[in-house]
Amino acid sequence: MLADKDPVIIDLNKYFKTITGFLSLCKNINYETSGLSKEAFRTIGQLNGFSAMLMESSINLIQAGCVWENEIILRSILEATIRLIYICIDKNEIEDKVYEFNHILSNVFQTKREKRIENFLVTIDVDDEVLKKSFERVLENHDGENNGRMNRKTRLEVERRWAFNVLTAKIDSYHLNYMNKLSAFAYSYGMASHIAHVDADGIGMIWERDERSEEEKYAITCGHIARQLSDIFWLSVARTFILFKLYKIEENILKDYISSSGNMLQGIESLKKIWNEYYIKHYGMDEKSDMEL
């Protein structure tokens, strides 16, 4: 989409290799030397791996120019990253947080799923016997005793503790490198929520941009992509850093890797510059604008 219009374009194949390279920095870690339970080690690895899986989809969407669709994927990457960091940031609390994540918070969501299943079975005349039986087994197999002891107030409190803004504020309070301003992501997280939930603001953003001139759409899309690529990169850094801290890996390894990515980061800045120059030329810097990336 961009390659036909401007020579200053980031090589997304190289970018993808750089991003997946963050996983390689942690590839030799094993739970036997980590001091963690198998469950904790597995949960941390799954959150990190889930983020990496989504990043591949995200980069593919960027390659196709699907910036709005990509906001939904980025929202999930951001949430997985925040949860991973929150779990890992204090080793003394990891086991308790993992238990709450895997069992208590999961129980809250299971309660909601059960109600939806019950409503489905009551409302719909199910002629698919496999579907009907599988739903019935979900209801049969869930631990109803534990579920029953968790009243609505308790469920809401658990959900609140794991809310995005609460987690980012907690993480920021540690003032660690690469993750001391994660609450700033609340803006893009909220904007992506408008799109994911298909509200008037989400739909309005998309159609408003489509009404702009081709020149402006190109420039602002460059800026949009630059921000998305930057988010993917620095969220990868944040996840890797917290794992290095947890598993006592030398931080200089990460610093050197970031330094080796300098040309790629410059490419992202080149995309951002296209939009910045357009904005300054057409809107100036003295007047307020309500335009959003």
N, C-alpha and C positions, 0 to 999 in steps of 0.2 A: 504494500500500500504506500509506504513512504519512499521506497527506493527509487521510484520513477521521478520523484520531485526534487530530491535534495541529495547531494553526495555525502553529506555529513550524517551518516546513518550507522547506528550500532549493529554489529554482526550478532544476530540473535542466537546463532549456533554456538558462537564462542561464549556469549553471555550465558547460555544454558549450561555449558561445560563449567563455567566459573561457579555458577550457583550450585550445581551438583557436587562440585569440588569441596564445598563446605561439609558435606556428608563424609567424604573421604578423610577429612581431618580427624574424625571421631571413630573411624572404622575399627580400631583395635581395642576399644573399650569392652570389658566383659564384667558381668555382674559379680563374679566371684571375688574380684579385687575391689569392687566399688563400695562394699560395706552396706549395700542396699538389699532389700528383699527381692525375690524374683518378680513379684508383682510390681513393685516400684520401678525396677529396672525395665520391665516390659512396658509399663505405661509410659515412661519417659521416652523410650525408643519409638513407641507407636505414635506419640504426638509429634515427634520430630520427623518420623517417616511420613506421616500423614501430610504434614506441611510440605515436604519435598514432593510428594505425589501431586498435590494441588499446584505446586509451582510449575510443574511441567505443563499442566493444563493451562495455567495462567499465561505462560510464555507463548503457547500455541495460539491463544486468543489474541494476544498482542500482535503476533505475526500476521494474523488475519484482519487486524484492525478493529477487533470487537472490544473496544475499550469499556463500553457500558456493561456488557455481559461479564467482563473480567472483574468489574468492581465487586460482583457477588462472590467470585472465587477469592479475591483478595481479602474480603471480609472474613471468610472462613480461615484463611491462612493467618490473618492477624489474630483472630480469636484463639486458634490452636497455639500460636506463639506465646500469647499472653498467659494462657493456662500452663504451658510448659514452664515458662519462666517462674510463674507464681509457685508452682510445685517445687521447683529446684532451688529457689533462691536462698532458702535456709535449710541446710541438711538436717537439722534437728527436728524439723517439722514435716519432712518429706513423707514419711510413712503415714502420718495422720491425714495429710492432704490427699495422698493417693487413695487411702481408704474412703475418705469422704467423696472424692471424685468418682471412684469406681462403684461404690455401694450406696452411699447416702444420696448424693445428687442423682445417680442413676435411678434410685428408687423413686425419687420425686418425678422424674420424667416417665418412669414406668407407670406410675399412678395415672398420669394424664393419658398415656397410650391405652391403658386398660379401659378407661372411660370411653375413649373413641371407638375401641373395638366393640364394647358392649352396645354402644349406640348404633354402630354399623350392623351388628347382628340382629338388633331389634328392628331397625329401619328398613334394611334391605332383605329381600327374599333371595337368599344365597343359593344359587343352583350349582356353584362350584364346590363340590364336597371337600376337595383338598384345601381350598382357601378357608372354608368354614371350620374344618378340623384343625388347621394350623392356628387359627385365631383362638379357638376354644382351648388349645393346649397352652397358648400364651397365658391365658387367664388361669388355667389349672396349675401351671408350673411356677408362677410368681409367688414369692414369699409373702403371703397375705398377712401373716402375724406381724412382721416388722412393718409392713406397709400400713397396717391398721393403727399402730402406735404413733405414727407421724401425723399430727393434726395439721390443719391448713396453715396456722401461724408458724409452725416449725418448718413446713415446706417452703413458705415464703422467705423465711430467714435464711435457709440453706441457699435458695436461689439468689438472694441478695448478696451473700458472701462471695458468690461466684460471678457476679455481674461484672461486665467489662470495666466500668468506671471504678468500681471498688478494687478490682485486681490491679489496674494500672496505677491507682493512687498508692496502693501498698507497695508495688514494685518501685515506683519513683522514690519512695521514702528511704530506700537503701542507698540511693545515690551512686549506683555502680556505672562503670563505663558502658557505653553503647545502649543503656537502658534506663537512663535517669530522666527521660522526658517522654515516656511511652504514653502518658495521658494525652499528649498532643495528637495522637492517632484517633482520639474520640471524634474529631471532626469528620475525617474520611470514613470512619466506621459508621457514623450516623448518616452520612450522605449515601453510603452503600446500602444502608438499611432502607432508605426511601425507595431505591431501585428494587431491592429484594422483595419488599412488601407491596410494590406496585401502587404507591400512593400518588397523590396529585403532584407532589414535589418531584418525585422520581420520574414520572412520565413527562412532566413539564421540562425538566432539565434536558432530557433527550431530544424532545421536539424543538425546544428553543434553539439548541445548537444546530439542528438540521436546517433551520431557517436562515442561518448566516451565510455570507458569501463563501464561495469555494476557497478563496485565499485565506479567509479567517478560520474556516473549519480546519484547513490543513495545519495552520499555525497552532491553533489551540489543541488539536489532536496530538501534535508533536509534544506540547507541554504536558498533556494528559498522560501520554505514554512515558515520558521522562519521569513523571512522578510515580507511576506504577512500577517501572523498572527499579527506581531508587528504593521504593518501599520493599520490594522483593529482596533486593540486595541487603539492605540494612536489617531487615527482619531475620535474614539468614545469619548475619553477623551476630545479632542478639541471641539467637538460639544457640549458636556455636559457642559464644562466650560463656553463657550460663552453664553449658555442659563442660567446658574447659574448667570453669571454677569448681563445679561439682566433683569432677573426676581428677582434679589437681593436675591438669595438663598445662604446660608452659604457655603463657599468654602470648609470648613473642611469636609463636608459630602462627597464631591468628593475625597478629599485626603484620607479619611478613606477607601473609596471603592477601590481606587487604591492600598492601602496598603494591603487590604484583598485579592487582586489578586496576591500576591507575588509568591505563588507556581506556578501559571499558567505562570507568566512571566519567572520564572526560567525554566519551561518546554520549553518555546520558546528559551531561551538561550542554552538549552541542544541540541536542533535541530541545532542551529547556530554553536555550538561547533563542531559537527560532520563534517561540511564542513570546518571550520577553521583548524581543526587538519589535515584533508586530504590535504588541500592547503599547509600548512606549511611543511608537510612531503614530498610532491611531487614537490612543486614549490619553497619552501623557501620564505624568506621575502626580499631578496636582489635584485631579478630580477623582472622586470616589467612583468605583464601578461595582455593579452587583453581579458581574460575570463570575461564573464558577468554572473551575477545571473539573 
